[in-house]
Amino acid sequence: MEMQTVGWLSIIPPFVAITLAIVSKEVLISLALGIFCGALILASGNPAIAFTKSVEILINSIGDAEWNVRVILFVMLLGGIVGLLARSGSPISFSLWAIKRVKNRSLALFTTWLLGVIIFMDDYFNCLTVGTIMRPITDRYRVSRAKLSFIIDATAAPVCILIPLSTWVAYVMSLLVKEFAQYGITLNPFQAFMATIPYNLYPWLILGMVLITSFTDLEFGPMAHHERLALEKGILYDESLGSPPGDDFANLEVADNSQPIDLILPIVTLVIGTILSMLITGGFGEVGFWEAIMNTDSATSLVYGATVSIIVTVLFYNFRRVVNIRDSMNAITQGFKSMVMAVSVLSLAWSIGAICKELGTGVWVAGVVSQGLPAIFIPAALFVASAIIGFSTGTSWGTFAIMIPIAVPLAQAVDINYLIPCIGAVLSGGTFGDHCSPISDTTIMSSTGGACHHVDHVNTQLPYALTAAALALVGFFFSTFLPSGWLVLLVTMALFLVVVKVLHTFWNDGLPATAPQVAHQRGSN
């Protein structure tokens, strides 16, 4: 059945939510008003019906047993793990151990980036795990929480869409299988995905942005301001806004006999438990490894992995006499409480996504952007449409579901040689939206993982993301006449380096290009 749209009215809810969130810094109220605006449109202007519709959508979003409930459970369980780690004092002992090996600020930033790349299986898992491990170390080297959250976010969705083993790729391939069969395209979907990797320009550029700024401190925009405050004054986050989500353990009693193993074991258990669960839920044994990865229930696997990690951690801490059972339960409860804000924002973000789907926001944007364009502009237009849809709805997977059925027949009708660049453009644009939209669940979880106020994370990350997106757009123009995807990527990356240097020169808030390599404790756990 063809999806319906209410036209330009469909962009009002995300516009209201995003604009108010950035201006007012009140994320929950902004999202709630965006939801109500959408419900008001669906209710033909009747406020009473709009109110009941808003509540109904919120309840349905939270109660989605296939996905959302399990994601909420995972976030809460991971909060419990973080609470246990904080109670044990293991982040402090681990940072004291790691500080002897991670000897400067640049290396701390690079290690965070590398860990994010290594944990590529799932973006949710990545967001919350990397921050838990690296925050004590980055705090010591006066890395602002905004910068930490940016690195976490930049190595979540952008890495997942580039690595063939991730849950993201399994989803994309499932969409390609359907479209290729429908239009008689004989190319293997996995081969098609592999061919899109160099054309997936935005993820490459934003990963490059992290490396460039980590080793050169070529920060610009609001991020330069946050980094300058961290370096000069040790202010890691905006203290006037209170404690950020994921950092509410200031009053928790800390054990004094912890060792680095007390942090390493829970994280390793979480990783191994999740990977094994992904294989089990995918039917490994009855099917092969690759098919199991493609069929896995990632949300359920994350819940299983986190549950196993909590059980093992509680027993291990009790055995080592670091934290007894009763204190472990108190720490887990405190961890749950620290995630309430994150869960609230997630629930409202899902609700506004549901509103946008019902209004046909994505369908309308795609139609407007791709209408009547010359063939050479099609990859760039698909990127713009996907980026707008992803940013407006906060979902990359939803964007892929809308745009891949548009991109495949469009490329086939115009020039089949454009098929791979067009698919790459859709994946790249959808990843941009997932990475930086204020209402994206991974953006929210990156704020939580980095213990950064959500609005600060969005404001500091957006100039970087828009810079990468603008250069990706230029790259998609190149893709229609350059002979190789890797050549397109190389040319685009060269331009990117020049643009970052120029932006730092004129928009750096007084931050030097080479920051001092210092350690400081203020704002750390």
NURO-983064 format. One record per residue (C-alpha): x, y, z. Coordinates in steps of 0.5 Angstrom, whole numbers, plus 2048, in hexadecimal, padded with zeros to 3 digits. Layout:
<rs>
<r px="X" py="Y" pz="Z"/>
...
</rs>
This chain:
<rs>
<r px="800" py="800" pz="800"/>
<r px="803" py="807" pz="7FE"/>
<r px="804" py="80B" pz="804"/>
<r px="800" py="812" pz="805"/>
<r px="803" py="819" pz="807"/>
<r px="800" py="81F" pz="809"/>
<r px="805" py="823" pz="805"/>
<r px="809" py="829" pz="808"/>
<r px="805" py="828" pz="80F"/>
<r px="809" py="822" pz="810"/>
<r px="80F" py="825" pz="811"/>
<r px="80C" py="82A" pz="817"/>
<r px="80D" py="825" pz="81D"/>
<r px="814" py="823" pz="81C"/>
<r px="816" py="82B" pz="81A"/>
<r px="812" py="82D" pz="821"/>
<r px="816" py="828" pz="825"/>
<r px="81D" py="829" pz="822"/>
<r px="81C" py="830" pz="822"/>
<r px="819" py="831" pz="829"/>
<r px="81E" py="82C" pz="82C"/>
<r px="824" py="830" pz="829"/>
<r px="822" py="837" pz="82B"/>
<r px="81F" py="835" pz="832"/>
<r px="823" py="82F" pz="834"/>
<r px="81D" py="82C" pz="837"/>
<r px="81D" py="825" pz="833"/>
<r px="817" py="822" pz="836"/>
<r px="812" py="828" pz="835"/>
<r px="815" py="829" pz="82E"/>
<r px="813" py="822" pz="82C"/>
<r px="80D" py="822" pz="830"/>
<r px="80A" py="828" pz="82C"/>
<r px="80D" py="825" pz="825"/>
<r px="809" py="81F" pz="827"/>
<r px="803" py="823" pz="828"/>
<r px="803" py="827" pz="822"/>
<r px="803" py="821" pz="81E"/>
<r px="7FD" py="81E" pz="822"/>
<r px="7FA" py="824" pz="821"/>
<r px="7FB" py="824" pz="819"/>
<r px="7F8" py="81D" pz="819"/>
<r px="7F2" py="81F" pz="81D"/>
<r px="7F1" py="824" pz="818"/>
<r px="7F2" py="82A" pz="81E"/>
<r px="7EE" py="827" pz="823"/>
<r px="7F2" py="828" pz="82A"/>
<r px="7EE" py="822" pz="82E"/>
<r px="7EF" py="81D" pz="829"/>
<r px="7F6" py="81F" pz="828"/>
<r px="7F8" py="81E" pz="82F"/>
<r px="7F5" py="817" pz="82F"/>
<r px="7F8" py="816" pz="829"/>
<r px="7FF" py="818" pz="82C"/>
<r px="7FE" py="814" pz="832"/>
<r px="7FC" py="80E" pz="82E"/>
<r px="802" py="80E" pz="829"/>
<r px="807" py="80F" pz="82F"/>
<r px="804" py="809" pz="832"/>
<r px="805" py="805" pz="82C"/>
<r px="80C" py="807" pz="82B"/>
<r px="80E" py="805" pz="832"/>
<r px="80A" py="7FF" pz="831"/>
<r px="80D" py="7FC" pz="82B"/>
<r px="80F" py="7F5" pz="82D"/>
<r px="813" py="7F4" pz="827"/>
<r px="818" py="7F9" pz="828"/>
<r px="817" py="7FF" pz="82C"/>
<r px="815" py="7FC" pz="833"/>
<r px="81C" py="7F8" pz="832"/>
<r px="820" py="7FE" pz="831"/>
<r px="81D" py="801" pz="837"/>
<r px="81F" py="7FB" pz="83B"/>
<r px="826" py="7FB" pz="838"/>
<r px="827" py="802" pz="83A"/>
<r px="824" py="801" pz="841"/>
<r px="829" py="7FB" pz="842"/>
<r px="82F" py="7FE" pz="83F"/>
<r px="82D" py="804" pz="844"/>
<r px="82D" py="7FE" pz="849"/>
<r px="834" py="7FC" pz="847"/>
<r px="837" py="803" pz="847"/>
<r px="834" py="804" pz="84E"/>
<r px="838" py="7FD" pz="850"/>
<r px="83E" py="800" pz="84D"/>
<r px="83E" py="807" pz="851"/>
<r px="83C" py="803" pz="857"/>
<r px="842" py="7FF" pz="856"/>
<r px="847" py="805" pz="855"/>
<r px="84A" py="801" pz="84F"/>
<r px="849" py="807" pz="84A"/>
<r px="84E" py="80A" pz="84F"/>
<r px="853" py="804" pz="84F"/>
<r px="853" py="803" pz="848"/>
<r px="854" py="80A" pz="846"/>
<r px="85A" py="80A" pz="84B"/>
<r px="85D" py="804" pz="847"/>
<r px="85B" py="806" pz="840"/>
<r px="85E" py="80D" pz="841"/>
<r px="865" py="80A" pz="842"/>
<r px="864" py="807" pz="83B"/>
<r px="85F" py="80D" pz="838"/>
<r px="864" py="812" pz="839"/>
<r px="861" py="818" pz="836"/>
<r px="85B" py="81C" pz="834"/>
<r px="85B" py="81A" pz="82C"/>
<r px="85C" py="813" pz="82E"/>
<r px="856" py="813" pz="832"/>
<r px="852" py="815" pz="82D"/>
<r px="855" py="810" pz="828"/>
<r px="854" py="80B" pz="82C"/>
<r px="84D" py="80D" pz="82D"/>
<r px="84C" py="80D" pz="826"/>
<r px="84F" py="806" pz="825"/>
<r px="84B" py="803" pz="82A"/>
<r px="845" py="806" pz="827"/>
<r px="847" py="803" pz="820"/>
<r px="849" py="7FC" pz="823"/>
<r px="842" py="7FB" pz="826"/>
<r px="83E" py="7FC" pz="820"/>
<r px="839" py="7F6" pz="820"/>
<r px="833" py="7FB" pz="823"/>
<r px="832" py="802" pz="823"/>
<r px="82F" py="802" pz="82A"/>
<r px="834" py="7FE" pz="82D"/>
<r px="839" py="802" pz="82B"/>
<r px="836" py="808" pz="82D"/>
<r px="836" py="806" pz="835"/>
<r px="83C" py="802" pz="835"/>
<r px="841" py="806" pz="832"/>
<r px="83F" py="80C" pz="837"/>
<r px="83F" py="808" pz="83D"/>
<r px="846" py="805" pz="83C"/>
<r px="84A" py="80C" pz="839"/>
<r px="846" py="811" pz="83D"/>
<r px="84B" py="811" pz="843"/>
<r px="851" py="811" pz="83F"/>
<r px="84E" py="817" pz="83B"/>
<r px="84C" py="81B" pz="841"/>
<r px="854" py="81A" pz="843"/>
<r px="856" py="81D" pz="83D"/>
<r px="851" py="823" pz="83D"/>
<r px="84D" py="821" pz="837"/>
<r px="846" py="824" pz="837"/>
<r px="840" py="81F" pz="838"/>
<r px="83E" py="822" pz="831"/>
<r px="844" py="820" pz="82E"/>
<r px="843" py="819" pz="831"/>
<r px="83C" py="819" pz="82F"/>
<r px="83E" py="81B" pz="828"/>
<r px="843" py="815" pz="827"/>
<r px="83E" py="810" pz="82A"/>
<r px="839" py="812" pz="825"/>
<r px="83E" py="813" pz="81F"/>
<r px="840" py="80C" pz="820"/>
<r px="839" py="809" pz="821"/>
<r px="834" py="809" pz="81B"/>
<r px="83A" py="80B" pz="816"/>
<r px="83E" py="805" pz="818"/>
<r px="838" py="800" pz="818"/>
<r px="836" py="802" pz="811"/>
<r px="83D" py="801" pz="80E"/>
<r px="83F" py="7FA" pz="812"/>
<r px="83C" py="7F4" pz="80E"/>
<r px="83B" py="7F0" pz="815"/>
<r px="836" py="7F5" pz="818"/>
<r px="82F" py="7F5" pz="819"/>
<r px="82E" py="7FB" pz="815"/>
<r px="831" py="7F8" pz="80F"/>
<r px="82C" py="7F2" pz="810"/>
<r px="826" py="7F6" pz="810"/>
<r px="828" py="7FA" pz="809"/>
<r px="82A" py="7F3" pz="806"/>
<r px="823" py="7F1" pz="808"/>
<r px="820" py="7F8" pz="804"/>
<r px="824" py="7F7" pz="7FE"/>
<r px="822" py="7EF" pz="7FD"/>
<r px="81B" py="7F1" pz="7FC"/>
<r px="81C" py="7F7" pz="7F8"/>
<r px="821" py="7F3" pz="7F3"/>
<r px="81C" py="7EE" pz="7F3"/>
<r px="817" py="7F2" pz="7F1"/>
<r px="81B" py="7F6" pz="7EB"/>
<r px="81E" py="7F0" pz="7E8"/>
<r px="825" py="7F2" pz="7EB"/>
<r px="82A" py="7EC" pz="7EB"/>
<r px="82F" py="7EF" pz="7EF"/>
<r px="830" py="7EC" pz="7F6"/>
<r px="82E" py="7F0" pz="7FC"/>
<r px="834" py="7EF" pz="800"/>
<r px="839" py="7F1" pz="7FA"/>
<r px="835" py="7F7" pz="7F9"/>
<r px="836" py="7F9" pz="800"/>
<r px="83D" py="7F8" pz="800"/>
<r px="83D" py="7FC" pz="7F9"/>
<r px="83A" py="802" pz="7FD"/>
<r px="83F" py="803" pz="802"/>
<r px="843" py="808" pz="7FF"/>
<r px="83D" py="80C" pz="7FD"/>
<r px="83B" py="80C" pz="804"/>
<r px="83E" py="813" pz="805"/>
<r px="83B" py="816" pz="80B"/>
<r px="83D" py="810" pz="810"/>
<r px="844" py="810" pz="80D"/>
<r px="845" py="818" pz="80E"/>
<r px="842" py="818" pz="815"/>
<r px="847" py="813" pz="817"/>
<r px="84C" py="817" pz="814"/>
<r px="84A" py="81D" pz="817"/>
<r px="84B" py="819" pz="81E"/>
<r px="852" py="817" pz="81C"/>
<r px="854" py="81E" pz="81A"/>
<r px="851" py="822" pz="820"/>
<r px="854" py="81D" pz="824"/>
<r px="85B" py="81E" pz="822"/>
<r px="85B" py="825" pz="820"/>
<r px="856" py="828" pz="824"/>
<r px="853" py="82C" pz="81E"/>
<r px="84D" py="82D" pz="822"/>
<r px="848" py="832" pz="820"/>
<r px="841" py="835" pz="822"/>
<r px="83E" py="833" pz="828"/>
<r px="842" py="82D" pz="829"/>
<r px="848" py="832" pz="829"/>
<r px="845" py="835" pz="82F"/>
<r px="843" py="82F" pz="833"/>
<r px="84B" py="82D" pz="832"/>
<r px="84E" py="833" pz="834"/>
<r px="84A" py="833" pz="83A"/>
<r px="84C" py="82C" pz="83C"/>
<r px="853" py="82D" pz="83A"/>
<r px="854" py="834" pz="83E"/>
<r px="84F" py="833" pz="844"/>
<r px="84E" py="82C" pz="844"/>
<r px="846" py="82D" pz="843"/>
<r px="844" py="827" pz="83F"/>
<r px="83D" py="828" pz="83F"/>
<r px="838" py="82E" pz="840"/>
<r px="837" py="82D" pz="847"/>
<r px="831" py="833" pz="847"/>
<r px="82D" py="82D" pz="844"/>
<r px="82E" py="828" pz="84A"/>
<r px="831" py="821" pz="849"/>
<r px="830" py="81E" pz="842"/>
<r px="82D" py="818" pz="841"/>
<r px="831" py="812" pz="843"/>
<r px="835" py="816" pz="848"/>
<r px="831" py="816" pz="84E"/>
<r px="836" py="812" pz="853"/>
<r px="839" py="817" pz="857"/>
<r px="836" py="815" pz="85D"/>
<r px="837" py="80E" pz="85C"/>
<r px="83C" py="80B" pz="861"/>
<r px="842" py="808" pz="85E"/>
<r px="846" py="802" pz="85F"/>
<r px="84D" py="803" pz="861"/>
<r px="850" py="7FC" pz="85F"/>
<r px="84E" py="7FC" pz="857"/>
<r px="853" py="7F9" pz="852"/>
<r px="853" py="7FB" pz="84A"/>
<r px="850" py="7F3" pz="849"/>
<r px="849" py="7F6" pz="84D"/>
<r px="848" py="7FA" pz="847"/>
<r px="84B" py="7F6" pz="842"/>
<r px="847" py="7F0" pz="843"/>
<r px="840" py="7F3" pz="843"/>
<r px="841" py="7F6" pz="83C"/>
<r px="844" py="7F0" pz="83A"/>
<r px="83E" py="7EC" pz="83C"/>
<r px="83A" py="7F1" pz="839"/>
<r px="83D" py="7F0" pz="832"/>
<r px="83E" py="7E8" pz="832"/>
<r px="837" py="7E8" pz="835"/>
<r px="834" py="7EC" pz="830"/>
<r px="838" py="7E9" pz="82A"/>
<r px="836" py="7E2" pz="82C"/>
<r px="82F" py="7E4" pz="82D"/>
<r px="82F" py="7E7" pz="826"/>
<r px="831" py="7E0" pz="823"/>
<r px="82C" py="7DD" pz="827"/>
<r px="826" py="7E1" pz="825"/>
<r px="828" py="7E1" pz="81E"/>
<r px="828" py="7D9" pz="81E"/>
<r px="82F" py="7D7" pz="81E"/>
<r px="830" py="7D0" pz="81D"/>
<r px="82A" py="7CF" pz="819"/>
<r px="82D" py="7D4" pz="814"/>
<r px="834" py="7D7" pz="813"/>
<r px="837" py="7DD" pz="816"/>
<r px="835" py="7E2" pz="811"/>
<r px="82E" py="7E0" pz="811"/>
<r px="82E" py="7E0" pz="818"/>
<r px="830" py="7E7" pz="818"/>
<r px="82B" py="7E9" pz="813"/>
<r px="826" py="7E6" pz="817"/>
<r px="828" py="7E8" pz="81E"/>
<r px="823" py="7EC" pz="823"/>
<r px="828" py="7F1" pz="825"/>
<r px="823" py="7F4" pz="82A"/>
<r px="822" py="7EE" pz="82E"/>
<r px="829" py="7EC" pz="82D"/>
<r px="82B" py="7F3" pz="831"/>
<r px="826" py="7F1" pz="836"/>
<r px="829" py="7EA" pz="837"/>
<r px="830" py="7ED" pz="837"/>
<r px="82F" py="7F2" pz="83C"/>
<r px="82B" py="7ED" pz="841"/>
<r px="831" py="7E8" pz="841"/>
<r px="836" py="7EE" pz="842"/>
<r px="832" py="7F0" pz="848"/>
<r px="831" py="7E9" pz="84B"/>
<r px="839" py="7E8" pz="84A"/>
<r px="83B" py="7EF" pz="84D"/>
<r px="837" py="7EE" pz="853"/>
<r px="83A" py="7E7" pz="854"/>
<r px="841" py="7E9" pz="853"/>
<r px="841" py="7EF" pz="857"/>
<r px="83E" py="7EB" pz="85D"/>
<r px="843" py="7E6" pz="85C"/>
<r px="849" py="7EB" pz="85C"/>
<r px="845" py="7EF" pz="862"/>
<r px="845" py="7F5" pz="85E"/>
<r px="83E" py="7F6" pz="85E"/>
<r px="839" py="7F2" pz="862"/>
<r px="832" py="7F0" pz="85F"/>
<r px="82E" py="7F5" pz="863"/>
<r px="833" py="7FB" pz="861"/>
<r px="833" py="7F8" pz="85A"/>
<r px="82B" py="7F8" pz="85A"/>
<r px="82B" py="7FF" pz="85C"/>
<r px="830" py="801" pz="857"/>
<r px="82C" py="7FE" pz="851"/>
<r px="826" py="802" pz="854"/>
<r px="82A" py="808" pz="853"/>
<r px="82C" py="806" pz="84C"/>
<r px="825" py="805" pz="84A"/>
<r px="823" py="80C" pz="84D"/>
<r px="829" py="80F" pz="849"/>
<r px="826" py="80D" pz="842"/>
<r px="81F" py="810" pz="844"/>
<r px="820" py="816" pz="840"/>
<r px="823" py="812" pz="83A"/>
<r px="81D" py="80D" pz="83A"/>
<r px="818" py="813" pz="83A"/>
<r px="81C" py="817" pz="834"/>
<r px="81C" py="810" pz="830"/>
<r px="815" py="80F" pz="831"/>
<r px="813" py="816" pz="82F"/>
<r px="818" py="815" pz="829"/>
<r px="814" py="80F" pz="827"/>
<r px="80E" py="812" pz="827"/>
<r px="80F" py="818" pz="823"/>
<r px="812" py="813" pz="81E"/>
<r px="80C" py="80F" pz="81E"/>
<r px="808" py="816" pz="81D"/>
<r px="80D" py="817" pz="817"/>
<r px="80B" py="810" pz="814"/>
<r px="804" py="811" pz="815"/>
<r px="804" py="818" pz="811"/>
<r px="808" py="816" pz="80C"/>
<r px="80E" py="81A" pz="80D"/>
<r px="813" py="816" pz="80A"/>
<r px="80F" py="815" pz="803"/>
<r px="80E" py="81C" pz="802"/>
<r px="815" py="81E" pz="803"/>
<r px="818" py="819" pz="7FE"/>
<r px="813" py="81B" pz="7F9"/>
<r px="814" py="822" pz="7FA"/>
<r px="81C" py="822" pz="7F9"/>
<r px="81C" py="81C" pz="7F4"/>
<r px="817" py="81F" pz="7EF"/>
<r px="819" py="821" pz="7E8"/>
<r px="821" py="821" pz="7E9"/>
<r px="826" py="820" pz="7E4"/>
<r px="829" py="819" pz="7E4"/>
<r px="830" py="81B" pz="7E7"/>
<r px="82D" py="81F" pz="7ED"/>
<r px="829" py="818" pz="7EF"/>
<r px="82E" py="815" pz="7F4"/>
<r px="82F" py="81C" pz="7F7"/>
<r px="827" py="81D" pz="7F7"/>
<r px="826" py="816" pz="7FB"/>
<r px="82B" py="818" pz="800"/>
<r px="828" py="81F" pz="801"/>
<r px="821" py="81C" pz="802"/>
<r px="824" py="816" pz="806"/>
<r px="827" py="81B" pz="80B"/>
<r px="821" py="81F" pz="80C"/>
<r px="81D" py="819" pz="80D"/>
<r px="822" py="816" pz="812"/>
<r px="823" py="81D" pz="816"/>
<r px="81B" py="81E" pz="816"/>
<r px="819" py="817" pz="818"/>
<r px="81F" py="815" pz="81C"/>
<r px="820" py="80E" pz="819"/>
<r px="825" py="80C" pz="814"/>
<r px="821" py="805" pz="813"/>
<r px="81B" py="809" pz="812"/>
<r px="81E" py="80D" pz="80D"/>
<r px="821" py="807" pz="809"/>
<r px="81A" py="804" pz="809"/>
<r px="817" py="80A" pz="805"/>
<r px="81D" py="80C" pz="801"/>
<r px="820" py="805" pz="7FE"/>
<r px="819" py="803" pz="7FB"/>
<r px="81A" py="80A" pz="7F7"/>
<r px="821" py="80A" pz="7F6"/>
<r px="822" py="803" pz="7F3"/>
<r px="81C" py="804" pz="7ED"/>
<r px="81F" py="80B" pz="7EC"/>
<r px="826" py="809" pz="7EB"/>
<r px="823" py="803" pz="7E6"/>
<r px="81F" py="808" pz="7E2"/>
<r px="824" py="80D" pz="7E1"/>
<r px="82B" py="809" pz="7E1"/>
<r px="82C" py="803" pz="7E4"/>
<r px="833" py="805" pz="7E5"/>
<r px="831" py="80A" pz="7EA"/>
<r px="82E" py="804" pz="7EF"/>
<r px="834" py="804" pz="7F4"/>
<r px="835" py="80B" pz="7F4"/>
<r px="82D" py="80C" pz="7F6"/>
<r px="82D" py="807" pz="7FB"/>
<r px="833" py="80A" pz="7FE"/>
<r px="830" py="810" pz="7FE"/>
<r px="82A" py="80E" pz="802"/>
<r px="82E" py="80A" pz="807"/>
<r px="832" py="810" pz="808"/>
<r px="82D" py="815" pz="809"/>
<r px="829" py="811" pz="80D"/>
<r px="82F" py="810" pz="812"/>
<r px="830" py="817" pz="812"/>
<r px="829" py="818" pz="815"/>
<r px="82A" py="812" pz="81A"/>
<r px="830" py="815" pz="81C"/>
<r px="82F" py="81C" pz="81D"/>
<r px="827" py="81D" pz="81E"/>
<r px="825" py="820" pz="825"/>
<r px="81F" py="81A" pz="825"/>
<r px="824" py="815" pz="823"/>
<r px="824" py="80F" pz="828"/>
<r px="82C" py="80E" pz="827"/>
<r px="82D" py="815" pz="828"/>
<r px="829" py="815" pz="82E"/>
<r px="82D" py="80F" pz="830"/>
<r px="833" py="812" pz="82E"/>
<r px="832" py="818" pz="833"/>
<r px="830" py="813" pz="839"/>
<r px="837" py="80F" pz="837"/>
<r px="83B" py="815" pz="837"/>
<r px="837" py="818" pz="83D"/>
<r px="836" py="81E" pz="839"/>
<r px="830" py="823" pz="839"/>
<r px="82C" py="821" pz="833"/>
<r px="82B" py="828" pz="830"/>
<r px="833" py="829" pz="831"/>
<r px="834" py="823" pz="82D"/>
<r px="82F" py="825" pz="828"/>
<r px="832" py="82C" pz="827"/>
<r px="839" py="82A" pz="827"/>
<r px="839" py="824" pz="823"/>
<r px="834" py="827" pz="81D"/>
<r px="839" py="82C" pz="81A"/>
<r px="83E" py="826" pz="819"/>
<r px="839" py="822" pz="816"/>
<r px="836" py="827" pz="812"/>
<r px="83D" py="828" pz="80F"/>
<r px="83E" py="821" pz="80E"/>
<r px="837" py="821" pz="80A"/>
<r px="839" py="827" pz="806"/>
<r px="83F" py="824" pz="804"/>
<r px="83C" py="81D" pz="803"/>
<r px="837" py="821" pz="7FE"/>
<r px="83C" py="823" pz="7FA"/>
<r px="83F" py="81C" pz="7FA"/>
<r px="838" py="81A" pz="7F7"/>
<r px="839" py="81F" pz="7F1"/>
<r px="840" py="81C" pz="7F0"/>
<r px="83D" py="815" pz="7F0"/>
<r px="839" py="815" pz="7E9"/>
<r px="840" py="816" pz="7E5"/>
<r px="846" py="814" pz="7E9"/>
<r px="847" py="80D" pz="7E7"/>
<r px="848" py="80A" pz="7EE"/>
<r px="845" py="80A" pz="7F5"/>
<r px="84B" py="80A" pz="7F8"/>
<r px="84E" py="810" pz="7F4"/>
<r px="847" py="814" pz="7F6"/>
<r px="849" py="813" pz="7FD"/>
<r px="850" py="815" pz="7FC"/>
<r px="84E" py="81B" pz="7F9"/>
<r px="849" py="81D" pz="7FE"/>
<r px="84D" py="81B" pz="804"/>
<r px="853" py="820" pz="801"/>
<r px="84E" py="826" pz="801"/>
<r px="84B" py="824" pz="808"/>
<r px="852" py="825" pz="80B"/>
<r px="853" py="82C" pz="808"/>
<r px="84C" py="82E" pz="80A"/>
<r px="84D" py="82C" pz="811"/>
<r px="853" py="830" pz="812"/>
<r px="850" py="836" pz="80F"/>
<r px="84A" py="835" pz="814"/>
<r px="84F" py="835" pz="81A"/>
<r px="853" py="83B" pz="817"/>
<r px="84C" py="83F" pz="818"/>
<r px="848" py="83C" pz="81D"/>
<r px="84C" py="839" pz="823"/>
<r px="84A" py="83D" pz="829"/>
<r px="851" py="83E" pz="82A"/>
<r px="853" py="837" pz="82B"/>
<r px="85A" py="836" pz="828"/>
<r px="85C" py="831" pz="823"/>
<r px="860" py="82D" pz="827"/>
<r px="85D" py="82C" pz="82E"/>
<r px="861" py="82B" pz="834"/>
<r px="861" py="823" pz="837"/>
<r px="85F" py="824" pz="83E"/>
<r px="85B" py="820" pz="843"/>
<r px="856" py="822" pz="848"/>
<r px="850" py="81F" pz="84C"/>
<r px="84B" py="824" pz="84C"/>
<r px="844" py="822" pz="84A"/>
<r px="846" py="81A" pz="84A"/>
<r px="843" py="815" pz="84D"/>
</rs>
